[in-house]
Amino acid sequence: MGHREDLLEGAKRCLLAKGFVHTTARDIVKESGTNLASIGYHYGSKDALLARAYVSLVEGVGDAFEGDGSLEETAPGSLERFERVWSNIVATMKEPGSVWRLSMEVLALGDRLPEVRDHLAVAQREAGRGLIPLLMGGREEDVSDERADTLGMFYVTLMTGLIAQWTFDPNSAPDGEQLAAGLRQVIEGAATGDAP
């Protein structure tokens, strides 16, 4: 690997071990076997590197959203698929050392991490764009900006709330089945005009 890749891998290890606030440029250099100047050369700043490392960690976890391959047995856009996908997502939150706790750090300390926050704000739209085909079918590259900004942001908002609940109190946080049951009630209420 070159310095760019070494820095990214070192930053990922530092994030998982120390989080955003407690990771220093020197930590990353020590972990990656590179030098301080290479951070600026390859990424512009430590915060830009940390944001990229976080996105890379999330992308790695994102593969688990598809689960064991049984999504193909469900119809795109169906409640069954919704339940399965969110069950897979919740499973990643249950893992020890879950990457999702880093999201809560950015939410809570975003004013102390403005560059990280700014980079991740841009990544949110793309996260929503990636969730749409997983739940609704189709290809990510075919998702319009309008759909990413509406349906995609709906899914990102649901994900952020789940992350907060699983971080705060995993014992009472919902699973995929509960989320699907809640969505079913919303759909039924909207169809009949009655409050559930």
N, C-alpha and C positions, 0 to 999 in steps of 0.2 A: 504494500500500500504506500501511497505517497503521503506527504504531510497533510493535504486536505482531508483525506479519508481517515488518517490517524487522529487528527484533531476531532473530527466528527465522532468517531468511536470513543475517544477519551472523554469528550463532552457528555456523551450518552451515559457512560459509566459514572461520571461525576454527578450528573443530574439524579440518577437513581440512588446514589449514595448520600448526597448532600442537599439536593434541591437547587432551585434557582438562586436564592439569596445567599446561600453559604458556599456556592461554587465560585472560586476565584480563577482568574486567568492562569495564575501559577499552578493551581490544582489541575487544570486542563493540560497544561504543558507537561507537568510531571506525569500525568496519567497517559499522555499520548506519546511521550518521548520526543517532543518537538521543541520549538522555541517560541518566545513571546511574539516576536515579529511575524511569525507565520499565521497567527490568529488574524491580525490586521490585513495581511496580504491576501489570505484566502477567504475571509468572511467579513472583513471590515471592522468588526468589533466582537468582543466577548459575548455581548447580549445577542447579536445576530447569530453567532455560532450556537449559543444555547437554544435560541428559538428554532433553528434548523435541526438541532439534535432532538428537541422535543417532538417536532413534526415527524422526524424519522422514527422515533420510538412509537409514536401513535400509528404510523403507517405499518409498522411491524405487528402491532396488536390488531390492526384492522383486518388482517387476514383471518383472524379467529372469528370475526363477525359472521363469516359464512358457515362456521361450524364444521360438522362432519360430512358435508356434501348433501345432506338431506333437504336443503333449500330447494333443490331442483324438483322435489316432490310436491312443492307448494305452488299455488298460483301467484304470480306477481300481483301485488296490491291487495292480496287477501288478508283477512285477520289472522289466519293460520301462519302465514309468512311473517306478518308483523310480530306475532308472539315468538316465533322461532328466532328471528333476527335479534329481537330485544333480549331474549333469553341468552343468546350467545354473547351479546354485548355485556350483559350483567355478569356473565361468567368471568369476563376479563377484569371486572371490578372486584371480584372475590379473591383474586390471586394475591398472595403475599407480595408486597413491594410493587403494587399496581402503579403503572405509569400515570393513572388518572389523578392520584393525589397531587401531582405537579400542577394540574389544571386548577385545583383549589388554591394552591400557592399563588398562582398568577392572579386569580380573582381577588384573593385577600390582600395581596401586596402589589397589585398592578401599578400603583403610583410610585413604588420604589423600583419598578422594572419597566419603565415606559417603552424602551426599545423592544423588549421582549413582547410586551403587550401589543404593540403596534404590528409586529411581525405575525403574531398569532391571530390578531383580528383579521388580517388578510387571509390566513389559512382557514378560518372558520367557513368562509363561503365555499372553499374547495372541499372541506369536510362534508358540508351539506350536499354538494354536488356528487360526492362519492357515495353517500348514504342512499340517495334516491334510487339508483339502479338496483342496489342491494334489496331494497324493500319493494320497489315498483317494477323492476325489470328494465330492460334496455341497456344502453351503453352510456358510461359516464361522459364521453366526449359529445354525446347528443343532447345532454341536459342544457337547456337554455339558461342564460343568466337570470331571467325572470323566474324560472322554476327553481333555480338554486337559491334565489333571494326570498322565495315564499316557502315552498315545501321543504327545501333543503334547510332553511333556517328554523322551520318548525322542528325538524328532526334534531338539529344541533341544540335547540332550546331544550328539548326533551332529554337529550344526552347530558347536557350541563346540569339539569335538575337531578338526573339520576346519579351523576358523579357526586354532586353535593350530598344527596341522601346517603349514598353508600359510604362516603367519607365520614359524614357526621354520625350516622347510626345504622350500621349494616344490619342490625337485628330487625329493624322496622322498614327498611328500604324495600320497594316493590321488586318483584321479579317479572319476567316476560308475560307470564300468565295473568298477573294482576294488571299489568299495563294494557293487555289486550281486552280484559274484562272492562276496564275503565273506558277504553276507546269504543267498545261495543255500546256502552251506555250513552256515550256522547252521540254516536251515530243514531241510535234509536230515539234519543231525545230530539235530535235535529229533524229526523224524519217525521215524527209525530207532533212536534211543537210542544211536547210535554216535558216538564222538568223530571229527571229521573227520580 
